[in-house]
Amino acid sequence: MTELIRKHLSSLKLSGIARTFEDKVAYASEKQLSYIDFLSILIEDEFVSRKNNSLIKRAQKAKIP
């Protein structure tokens, strides 16, 4: 089941969530998070991933070592 979800996430270009999905599911289960809290964590992962990727791409484009 999780493999199918990860494939769908990748297809939707949500690679930040796809990378951390299984860990976050385990964390949410352990901490008994609500659905909203779990979704918030996933969205935060995607946000951080995109921000980091953007910084990396800009640094490469600027040719900063």
mmCIF file of the N, C-alpha and C atoms, coordinates in Angstrom:
data_MODEL
# 
_entry.id   MODEL 
# 
loop_
_atom_site.group_PDB 
_atom_site.id 
_atom_site.type_symbol 
_atom_site.label_atom_id 
_atom_site.label_alt_id 
_atom_site.label_comp_id 
_atom_site.label_asym_id 
_atom_site.label_entity_id 
_atom_site.label_seq_id 
_atom_site.pdbx_PDB_ins_code 
_atom_site.Cartn_x 
_atom_site.Cartn_y 
_atom_site.Cartn_z 
_atom_site.occupancy 
_atom_site.B_iso_or_equiv 
_atom_site.pdbx_formal_charge 
_atom_site.auth_seq_id 
_atom_site.auth_comp_id 
_atom_site.auth_asym_id 
_atom_site.auth_atom_id 
_atom_site.pdbx_PDB_model_num 
ATOM 1   N N  . MET A 1 1  ? 0.810  -1.190 0.000   1.00 0.00 ? 1  MET A N  1 
ATOM 2   C CA . MET A 1 1  ? 0.000  0.000  0.000   1.00 0.00 ? 1  MET A CA 1 
ATOM 3   C C  . MET A 1 1  ? 0.862  1.266  0.000   1.00 0.00 ? 1  MET A C  1 
ATOM 4   N N  . THR A 1 2  ? 1.873  1.308  0.880   1.00 0.00 ? 2  THR A N  1 
ATOM 5   C CA . THR A 1 2  ? 2.707  2.509  0.936   1.00 0.00 ? 2  THR A CA 1 
ATOM 6   C C  . THR A 1 2  ? 3.508  2.700  -0.344  1.00 0.00 ? 2  THR A C  1 
ATOM 7   N N  . GLU A 1 3  ? 3.872  1.606  -1.004  1.00 0.00 ? 3  GLU A N  1 
ATOM 8   C CA . GLU A 1 3  ? 4.613  1.727  -2.261  1.00 0.00 ? 3  GLU A CA 1 
ATOM 9   C C  . GLU A 1 3  ? 3.753  2.409  -3.322  1.00 0.00 ? 3  GLU A C  1 
ATOM 10  N N  . LEU A 1 4  ? 2.496  2.060  -3.387  1.00 0.00 ? 4  LEU A N  1 
ATOM 11  C CA . LEU A 1 4  ? 1.576  2.694  -4.333  1.00 0.00 ? 4  LEU A CA 1 
ATOM 12  C C  . LEU A 1 4  ? 1.422  4.183  -4.019  1.00 0.00 ? 4  LEU A C  1 
ATOM 13  N N  . ILE A 1 5  ? 1.309  4.518  -2.749  1.00 0.00 ? 5  ILE A N  1 
ATOM 14  C CA . ILE A 1 5  ? 1.204  5.922  -2.346  1.00 0.00 ? 5  ILE A CA 1 
ATOM 15  C C  . ILE A 1 5  ? 2.466  6.682  -2.746  1.00 0.00 ? 5  ILE A C  1 
ATOM 16  N N  . ARG A 1 6  ? 3.615  6.082  -2.513  1.00 0.00 ? 6  ARG A N  1 
ATOM 17  C CA . ARG A 1 6  ? 4.881  6.734  -2.888  1.00 0.00 ? 6  ARG A CA 1 
ATOM 18  C C  . ARG A 1 6  ? 4.967  6.944  -4.386  1.00 0.00 ? 6  ARG A C  1 
ATOM 19  N N  . LYS A 1 7  ? 4.503  5.991  -5.184  1.00 0.00 ? 7  LYS A N  1 
ATOM 20  C CA . LYS A 1 7  ? 4.505  6.146  -6.636  1.00 0.00 ? 7  LYS A CA 1 
ATOM 21  C C  . LYS A 1 7  ? 3.593  7.290  -7.054  1.00 0.00 ? 7  LYS A C  1 
ATOM 22  N N  . HIS A 1 8  ? 2.418  7.368  -6.422  1.00 0.00 ? 8  HIS A N  1 
ATOM 23  C CA . HIS A 1 8  ? 1.495  8.458  -6.736  1.00 0.00 ? 8  HIS A CA 1 
ATOM 24  C C  . HIS A 1 8  ? 2.080  9.809  -6.329  1.00 0.00 ? 8  HIS A C  1 
ATOM 25  N N  . LEU A 1 9  ? 2.715  9.863  -5.186  1.00 0.00 ? 9  LEU A N  1 
ATOM 26  C CA . LEU A 1 9  ? 3.343  11.101 -4.740  1.00 0.00 ? 9  LEU A CA 1 
ATOM 27  C C  . LEU A 1 9  ? 4.425  11.545 -5.717  1.00 0.00 ? 9  LEU A C  1 
ATOM 28  N N  . SER A 1 10 ? 5.219  10.604 -6.180  1.00 0.00 ? 10 SER A N  1 
ATOM 29  C CA . SER A 1 10 ? 6.262  10.929 -7.157  1.00 0.00 ? 10 SER A CA 1 
ATOM 30  C C  . SER A 1 10 ? 5.658  11.394 -8.474  1.00 0.00 ? 10 SER A C  1 
ATOM 31  N N  . SER A 1 11 ? 4.586  10.754 -8.901  1.00 0.00 ? 11 SER A N  1 
ATOM 32  C CA . SER A 1 11 ? 3.903  11.161 -10.131 1.00 0.00 ? 11 SER A CA 1 
ATOM 33  C C  . SER A 1 11 ? 3.350  12.575 -10.017 1.00 0.00 ? 11 SER A C  1 
ATOM 34  N N  . LEU A 1 12 ? 2.928  12.928 -8.819  1.00 0.00 ? 12 LEU A N  1 
ATOM 35  C CA . LEU A 1 12 ? 2.392  14.267 -8.576  1.00 0.00 ? 12 LEU A CA 1 
ATOM 36  C C  . LEU A 1 12 ? 3.498  15.290 -8.282  1.00 0.00 ? 12 LEU A C  1 
ATOM 37  N N  . LYS A 1 13 ? 4.732  14.852 -8.404  1.00 0.00 ? 13 LYS A N  1 
ATOM 38  C CA . LYS A 1 13 ? 5.900  15.689 -8.141  1.00 0.00 ? 13 LYS A CA 1 
ATOM 39  C C  . LYS A 1 13 ? 5.946  16.172 -6.691  1.00 0.00 ? 13 LYS A C  1 
ATOM 40  N N  . LEU A 1 14 ? 5.592  15.286 -5.782  1.00 0.00 ? 14 LEU A N  1 
ATOM 41  C CA . LEU A 1 14 ? 5.662  15.559 -4.345  1.00 0.00 ? 14 LEU A CA 1 
ATOM 42  C C  . LEU A 1 14 ? 6.763  14.702 -3.732  1.00 0.00 ? 14 LEU A C  1 
ATOM 43  N N  . SER A 1 15 ? 7.948  14.861 -4.262  1.00 0.00 ? 15 SER A N  1 
ATOM 44  C CA . SER A 1 15 ? 9.064  14.001 -3.857  1.00 0.00 ? 15 SER A CA 1 
ATOM 45  C C  . SER A 1 15 ? 9.491  14.234 -2.415  1.00 0.00 ? 15 SER A C  1 
ATOM 46  N N  . GLY A 1 16 ? 9.292  15.444 -1.890  1.00 0.00 ? 16 GLY A N  1 
ATOM 47  C CA . GLY A 1 16 ? 9.635  15.701 -0.486  1.00 0.00 ? 16 GLY A CA 1 
ATOM 48  C C  . GLY A 1 16 ? 8.805  14.842 0.447   1.00 0.00 ? 16 GLY A C  1 
ATOM 49  N N  . ILE A 1 17 ? 7.531  14.717 0.147   1.00 0.00 ? 17 ILE A N  1 
ATOM 50  C CA . ILE A 1 17 ? 6.653  13.866 0.942   1.00 0.00 ? 17 ILE A CA 1 
ATOM 51  C C  . ILE A 1 17 ? 6.988  12.401 0.693   1.00 0.00 ? 17 ILE A C  1 
ATOM 52  N N  . ALA A 1 18 ? 7.212  12.047 -0.565  1.00 0.00 ? 18 ALA A N  1 
ATOM 53  C CA . ALA A 1 18 ? 7.488  10.653 -0.918  1.00 0.00 ? 18 ALA A CA 1 
ATOM 54  C C  . ALA A 1 18 ? 8.715  10.119 -0.175  1.00 0.00 ? 18 ALA A C  1 
ATOM 55  N N  . ARG A 1 19 ? 9.745  10.961 -0.040  1.00 0.00 ? 19 ARG A N  1 
ATOM 56  C CA . ARG A 1 19 ? 10.974 10.527 0.627   1.00 0.00 ? 19 ARG A CA 1 
ATOM 57  C C  . ARG A 1 19 ? 10.764 10.222 2.103   1.00 0.00 ? 19 ARG A C  1 
ATOM 58  N N  . THR A 1 20 ? 9.907  10.983 2.762   1.00 0.00 ? 20 THR A N  1 
ATOM 59  C CA . THR A 1 20 ? 9.784  10.851 4.213   1.00 0.00 ? 20 THR A CA 1 
ATOM 60  C C  . THR A 1 20 ? 8.487  10.185 4.655   1.00 0.00 ? 20 THR A C  1 
ATOM 61  N N  . PHE A 1 21 ? 7.674  9.758  3.707   1.00 0.00 ? 21 PHE A N  1 
ATOM 62  C CA . PHE A 1 21 ? 6.326  9.277  4.006   1.00 0.00 ? 21 PHE A CA 1 
ATOM 63  C C  . PHE A 1 21 ? 6.293  8.163  5.047   1.00 0.00 ? 21 PHE A C  1 
ATOM 64  N N  . GLU A 1 22 ? 7.060  7.113  4.839   1.00 0.00 ? 22 GLU A N  1 
ATOM 65  C CA . GLU A 1 22 ? 7.011  5.967  5.755   1.00 0.00 ? 22 GLU A CA 1 
ATOM 66  C C  . GLU A 1 22 ? 7.463  6.346  7.166   1.00 0.00 ? 22 GLU A C  1 
ATOM 67  N N  . ASP A 1 23 ? 8.499  7.170  7.266   1.00 0.00 ? 23 ASP A N  1 
ATOM 68  C CA . ASP A 1 23 ? 8.958  7.620  8.583   1.00 0.00 ? 23 ASP A CA 1 
ATOM 69  C C  . ASP A 1 23 ? 7.890  8.455  9.279   1.00 0.00 ? 23 ASP A C  1 
ATOM 70  N N  . LYS A 1 24 ? 7.232  9.301  8.518   1.00 0.00 ? 24 LYS A N  1 
ATOM 71  C CA . LYS A 1 24 ? 6.207  10.164 9.103   1.00 0.00 ? 24 LYS A CA 1 
ATOM 72  C C  . LYS A 1 24 ? 4.957  9.374  9.496   1.00 0.00 ? 24 LYS A C  1 
ATOM 73  N N  . VAL A 1 25 ? 4.636  8.328  8.765   1.00 0.00 ? 25 VAL A N  1 
ATOM 74  C CA . VAL A 1 25 ? 3.515  7.470  9.140   1.00 0.00 ? 25 VAL A CA 1 
ATOM 75  C C  . VAL A 1 25 ? 3.808  6.805  10.481  1.00 0.00 ? 25 VAL A C  1 
ATOM 76  N N  . ALA A 1 26 ? 5.018  6.296  10.633  1.00 0.00 ? 26 ALA A N  1 
ATOM 77  C CA . ALA A 1 26 ? 5.405  5.656  11.895  1.00 0.00 ? 26 ALA A CA 1 
ATOM 78  C C  . ALA A 1 26 ? 5.385  6.662  13.034  1.00 0.00 ? 26 ALA A C  1 
ATOM 79  N N  . TYR A 1 27 ? 5.899  7.852  12.779  1.00 0.00 ? 27 TYR A N  1 
ATOM 80  C CA . TYR A 1 27 ? 5.909  8.905  13.801  1.00 0.00 ? 27 TYR A CA 1 
ATOM 81  C C  . TYR A 1 27 ? 4.485  9.288  14.206  1.00 0.00 ? 27 TYR A C  1 
ATOM 82  N N  . ALA A 1 28 ? 3.609  9.476  13.223  1.00 0.00 ? 28 ALA A N  1 
ATOM 83  C CA . ALA A 1 28 ? 2.223  9.863  13.490  1.00 0.00 ? 28 ALA A CA 1 
ATOM 84  C C  . ALA A 1 28 ? 1.503  8.781  14.293  1.00 0.00 ? 28 ALA A C  1 
ATOM 85  N N  . SER A 1 29 ? 1.771  7.541  13.976  1.00 0.00 ? 29 SER A N  1 
ATOM 86  C CA . SER A 1 29 ? 1.156  6.434  14.698  1.00 0.00 ? 29 SER A CA 1 
ATOM 87  C C  . SER A 1 29 ? 1.652  6.392  16.144  1.00 0.00 ? 29 SER A C  1 
ATOM 88  N N  . GLU A 1 30 ? 2.949  6.554  16.310  1.00 0.00 ? 30 GLU A N  1 
ATOM 89  C CA . GLU A 1 30 ? 3.558  6.526  17.642  1.00 0.00 ? 30 GLU A CA 1 
ATOM 90  C C  . GLU A 1 30 ? 3.026  7.661  18.520  1.00 0.00 ? 30 GLU A C  1 
ATOM 91  N N  . LYS A 1 31 ? 2.902  8.852  17.932  1.00 0.00 ? 31 LYS A N  1 
ATOM 92  C CA . LYS A 1 31 ? 2.471  10.029 18.687  1.00 0.00 ? 31 LYS A CA 1 
ATOM 93  C C  . LYS A 1 31 ? 0.957  10.224 18.675  1.00 0.00 ? 31 LYS A C  1 
ATOM 94  N N  . GLN A 1 32 ? 0.259  9.345  17.972  1.00 0.00 ? 32 GLN A N  1 
ATOM 95  C CA . GLN A 1 32 ? -1.195 9.411  17.845  1.00 0.00 ? 32 GLN A CA 1 
ATOM 96  C C  . GLN A 1 32 ? -1.658 10.791 17.372  1.00 0.00 ? 32 GLN A C  1 
ATOM 97  N N  . LEU A 1 33 ? -1.044 11.230 16.274  1.00 0.00 ? 33 LEU A N  1 
ATOM 98  C CA . LEU A 1 33 ? -1.374 12.537 15.714  1.00 0.00 ? 33 LEU A CA 1 
ATOM 99  C C  . LEU A 1 33 ? -2.740 12.512 15.034  1.00 0.00 ? 33 LEU A C  1 
ATOM 100 N N  . SER A 1 34 ? -3.382 13.652 15.020  1.00 0.00 ? 34 SER A N  1 
ATOM 101 C CA . SER A 1 34 ? -4.635 13.780 14.279  1.00 0.00 ? 34 SER A CA 1 
ATOM 102 C C  . SER A 1 34 ? -4.308 13.817 12.781  1.00 0.00 ? 34 SER A C  1 
ATOM 103 N N  . TYR A 1 35 ? -5.326 13.645 11.969  1.00 0.00 ? 35 TYR A N  1 
ATOM 104 C CA . TYR A 1 35 ? -5.125 13.693 10.515  1.00 0.00 ? 35 TYR A CA 1 
ATOM 105 C C  . TYR A 1 35 ? -4.581 15.053 10.087  1.00 0.00 ? 35 TYR A C  1 
ATOM 106 N N  . ILE A 1 36 ? -5.094 16.101 10.689  1.00 0.00 ? 36 ILE A N  1 
ATOM 107 C CA . ILE A 1 36 ? -4.642 17.456 10.348  1.00 0.00 ? 36 ILE A CA 1 
ATOM 108 C C  . ILE A 1 36 ? -3.175 17.637 10.707  1.00 0.00 ? 36 ILE A C  1 
ATOM 109 N N  . ASP A 1 37 ? -2.765 17.168 11.859  1.00 0.00 ? 37 ASP A N  1 
ATOM 110 C CA . ASP A 1 37 ? -1.366 17.281 12.274  1.00 0.00 ? 37 ASP A CA 1 
ATOM 111 C C  . ASP A 1 37 ? -0.459 16.469 11.351  1.00 0.00 ? 37 ASP A C  1 
ATOM 112 N N  . PHE A 1 38 ? -0.911 15.272 10.990  1.00 0.00 ? 38 PHE A N  1 
ATOM 113 C CA . PHE A 1 38 ? -0.146 14.424 10.082  1.00 0.00 ? 38 PHE A CA 1 
ATOM 114 C C  . PHE A 1 38 ? -0.003 15.098 8.715   1.00 0.00 ? 38 PHE A C  1 
ATOM 115 N N  . LEU A 1 39 ? -1.086 15.628 8.206   1.00 0.00 ? 39 LEU A N  1 
ATOM 116 C CA . LEU A 1 39 ? -1.046 16.321 6.913   1.00 0.00 ? 39 LEU A CA 1 
ATOM 117 C C  . LEU A 1 39 ? -0.138 17.543 6.989   1.00 0.00 ? 39 LEU A C  1 
ATOM 118 N N  . SER A 1 40 ? -0.197 18.254 8.087   1.00 0.00 ? 40 SER A N  1 
ATOM 119 C CA . SER A 1 40 ? 0.654  19.428 8.268   1.00 0.00 ? 40 SER A CA 1 
ATOM 120 C C  . SER A 1 40 ? 2.136  19.059 8.220   1.00 0.00 ? 40 SER A C  1 
ATOM 121 N N  . ILE A 1 41 ? 2.491  17.958 8.851   1.00 0.00 ? 41 ILE A N  1 
ATOM 122 C CA . ILE A 1 41 ? 3.883  17.493 8.837   1.00 0.00 ? 41 ILE A CA 1 
ATOM 123 C C  . ILE A 1 41 ? 4.307  17.135 7.411   1.00 0.00 ? 41 ILE A C  1 
ATOM 124 N N  . LEU A 1 42 ? 3.448  16.450 6.675   1.00 0.00 ? 42 LEU A N  1 
ATOM 125 C CA . LEU A 1 42 ? 3.777  16.077 5.298   1.00 0.00 ? 42 LEU A CA 1 
ATOM 126 C C  . LEU A 1 42 ? 3.965  17.308 4.424   1.00 0.00 ? 42 LEU A C  1 
ATOM 127 N N  . ILE A 1 43 ? 3.088  18.277 4.578   1.00 0.00 ? 43 ILE A N  1 
ATOM 128 C CA . ILE A 1 43 ? 3.183  19.499 3.778   1.00 0.00 ? 43 ILE A CA 1 
ATOM 129 C C  . ILE A 1 43 ? 4.448  20.270 4.138   1.00 0.00 ? 43 ILE A C  1 
ATOM 130 N N  . GLU A 1 44 ? 4.790  20.298 5.405   1.00 0.00 ? 44 GLU A N  1 
ATOM 131 C CA . GLU A 1 44 ? 6.022  20.962 5.826   1.00 0.00 ? 44 GLU A CA 1 
ATOM 132 C C  . GLU A 1 44 ? 7.243  20.292 5.193   1.00 0.00 ? 44 GLU A C  1 
ATOM 133 N N  . ASP A 1 45 ? 7.252  18.964 5.129   1.00 0.00 ? 45 ASP A N  1 
ATOM 134 C CA . ASP A 1 45 ? 8.354  18.247 4.479   1.00 0.00 ? 45 ASP A CA 1 
ATOM 135 C C  . ASP A 1 45 ? 8.491  18.662 3.022   1.00 0.00 ? 45 ASP A C  1 
ATOM 136 N N  . GLU A 1 46 ? 7.376  18.755 2.324   1.00 0.00 ? 46 GLU A N  1 
ATOM 137 C CA . GLU A 1 46 ? 7.400  19.145 0.911   1.00 0.00 ? 46 GLU A CA 1 
ATOM 138 C C  . GLU A 1 46 ? 7.881  20.584 0.772   1.00 0.00 ? 46 GLU A C  1 
ATOM 139 N N  . PHE A 1 47 ? 7.407  21.461 1.620   1.00 0.00 ? 47 PHE A N  1 
ATOM 140 C CA . PHE A 1 47 ? 7.809  22.865 1.585   1.00 0.00 ? 47 PHE A CA 1 
ATOM 141 C C  . PHE A 1 47 ? 9.314  23.009 1.778   1.00 0.00 ? 47 PHE A C  1 
ATOM 142 N N  . VAL A 1 48 ? 9.835  22.343 2.792   1.00 0.00 ? 48 VAL A N  1 
ATOM 143 C CA . VAL A 1 48 ? 11.274 22.413 3.089   1.00 0.00 ? 48 VAL A CA 1 
ATOM 144 C C  . VAL A 1 48 ? 12.084 21.822 1.934   1.00 0.00 ? 48 VAL A C  1 
ATOM 145 N N  . SER A 1 49 ? 11.622 20.714 1.388   1.00 0.00 ? 49 SER A N  1 
ATOM 146 C CA . SER A 1 49 ? 12.319 20.071 0.279   1.00 0.00 ? 49 SER A CA 1 
ATOM 147 C C  . SER A 1 49 ? 12.395 21.006 -0.931  1.00 0.00 ? 49 SER A C  1 
ATOM 148 N N  . ARG A 1 50 ? 11.281 21.628 -1.271  1.00 0.00 ? 50 ARG A N  1 
ATOM 149 C CA . ARG A 1 50 ? 11.273 22.541 -2.418  1.00 0.00 ? 50 ARG A CA 1 
ATOM 150 C C  . ARG A 1 50 ? 12.137 23.765 -2.173  1.00 0.00 ? 50 ARG A C  1 
ATOM 151 N N  . LYS A 1 51 ? 12.097 24.280 -0.968  1.00 0.00 ? 51 LYS A N  1 
ATOM 152 C CA . LYS A 1 51 ? 12.922 25.447 -0.639  1.00 0.00 ? 51 LYS A CA 1 
ATOM 153 C C  . LYS A 1 51 ? 14.406 25.106 -0.758  1.00 0.00 ? 51 LYS A C  1 
ATOM 154 N N  . ASN A 1 52 ? 14.800 23.953 -0.211  1.00 0.00 ? 52 ASN A N  1 
ATOM 155 C CA . ASN A 1 52 ? 16.200 23.525 -0.299  1.00 0.00 ? 52 ASN A CA 1 
ATOM 156 C C  . ASN A 1 52 ? 16.621 23.288 -1.741  1.00 0.00 ? 52 ASN A C  1 
ATOM 157 N N  . ASN A 1 53 ? 15.757 22.646 -2.528  1.00 0.00 ? 53 ASN A N  1 
ATOM 158 C CA . ASN A 1 53 ? 16.075 22.404 -3.939  1.00 0.00 ? 53 ASN A CA 1 
ATOM 159 C C  . ASN A 1 53 ? 16.235 23.708 -4.694  1.00 0.00 ? 53 ASN A C  1 
ATOM 160 N N  . SER A 1 54 ? 15.394 24.677 -4.377  1.00 0.00 ? 54 SER A N  1 
ATOM 161 C CA . SER A 1 54 ? 15.479 25.981 -5.021  1.00 0.00 ? 54 SER A CA 1 
ATOM 162 C C  . SER A 1 54 ? 16.803 26.661 -4.699  1.00 0.00 ? 54 SER A C  1 
ATOM 163 N N  . LEU A 1 55 ? 17.209 26.622 -3.441  1.00 0.00 ? 55 LEU A N  1 
ATOM 164 C CA . LEU A 1 55 ? 18.484 27.226 -3.046  1.00 0.00 ? 55 LEU A CA 1 
ATOM 165 C C  . LEU A 1 55 ? 19.660 26.551 -3.742  1.00 0.00 ? 55 LEU A C  1 
ATOM 166 N N  . ILE A 1 56 ? 19.613 25.226 -3.829  1.00 0.00 ? 56 ILE A N  1 
ATOM 167 C CA . ILE A 1 56 ? 20.687 24.479 -4.491  1.00 0.00 ? 56 ILE A CA 1 
ATOM 168 C C  . ILE A 1 56 ? 20.767 24.861 -5.972  1.00 0.00 ? 56 ILE A C  1 
ATOM 169 N N  . LYS A 1 57 ? 19.621 24.912 -6.634  1.00 0.00 ? 57 LYS A N  1 
ATOM 170 C CA . LYS A 1 57 ? 19.599 25.248 -8.059  1.00 0.00 ? 57 LYS A CA 1 
ATOM 171 C C  . LYS A 1 57 ? 20.097 26.673 -8.301  1.00 0.00 ? 57 LYS A C  1 
ATOM 172 N N  . ARG A 1 58 ? 19.707 27.606 -7.435  1.00 0.00 ? 58 ARG A N  1 
ATOM 173 C CA . ARG A 1 58 ? 20.177 28.981 -7.599  1.00 0.00 ? 58 ARG A CA 1 
ATOM 174 C C  . ARG A 1 58 ? 21.676 29.088 -7.360  1.00 0.00 ? 58 ARG A C  1 
ATOM 175 N N  . ALA A 1 59 ? 22.186 28.358 -6.393  1.00 0.00 ? 59 ALA A N  1 
ATOM 176 C CA . ALA A 1 59 ? 23.635 28.376 -6.127  1.00 0.00 ? 59 ALA A CA 1 
ATOM 177 C C  . ALA A 1 59 ? 24.398 27.777 -7.301  1.00 0.00 ? 59 ALA A C  1 
ATOM 178 N N  . GLN A 1 60 ? 23.866 26.697 -7.899  1.00 0.00 ? 60 GLN A N  1 
ATOM 179 C CA . GLN A 1 60 ? 24.518 26.103 -9.051  1.00 0.00 ? 60 GLN A CA 1 
ATOM 180 C C  . GLN A 1 60 ? 24.490 27.045 -10.247 1.00 0.00 ? 60 GLN A C  1 
ATOM 181 N N  . LYS A 1 61 ? 23.375 27.702 -10.436 1.00 0.00 ? 61 LYS A N  1 
ATOM 182 C CA . LYS A 1 61 ? 23.242 28.654 -11.546 1.00 0.00 ? 61 LYS A CA 1 
ATOM 183 C C  . LYS A 1 61 ? 24.182 29.844 -11.373 1.00 0.00 ? 61 LYS A C  1 
ATOM 184 N N  . ALA A 1 62 ? 24.375 30.248 -10.112 1.00 0.00 ? 62 ALA A N  1 
ATOM 185 C CA . ALA A 1 62 ? 25.288 31.364 -9.821  1.00 0.00 ? 62 ALA A CA 1 
ATOM 186 C C  . ALA A 1 62 ? 26.745 30.916 -9.824  1.00 0.00 ? 62 ALA A C  1 
ATOM 187 N N  . LYS A 1 63 ? 26.945 29.608 -9.942  1.00 0.00 ? 63 LYS A N  1 
ATOM 188 C CA . LYS A 1 63 ? 28.277 29.005 -9.964  1.00 0.00 ? 63 LYS A CA 1 
ATOM 189 C C  . LYS A 1 63 ? 29.057 29.302 -8.690  1.00 0.00 ? 63 LYS A C  1 
ATOM 190 N N  . ILE A 1 64 ? 28.340 29.237 -7.562  1.00 0.00 ? 64 ILE A N  1 
ATOM 191 C CA . ILE A 1 64 ? 28.981 29.399 -6.259  1.00 0.00 ? 64 ILE A CA 1 
ATOM 192 C C  . ILE A 1 64 ? 29.532 28.048 -5.831  1.00 0.00 ? 64 ILE A C  1 
ATOM 193 N N  . PRO A 1 65 ? 30.823 27.994 -5.511  1.00 0.00 ? 65 PRO A N  1 
ATOM 194 C CA . PRO A 1 65 ? 31.396 26.693 -5.131  1.00 0.00 ? 65 PRO A CA 1 
ATOM 195 C C  . PRO A 1 65 ? 30.885 26.186 -3.790  1.00 0.00 ? 65 PRO A C  1 
# 
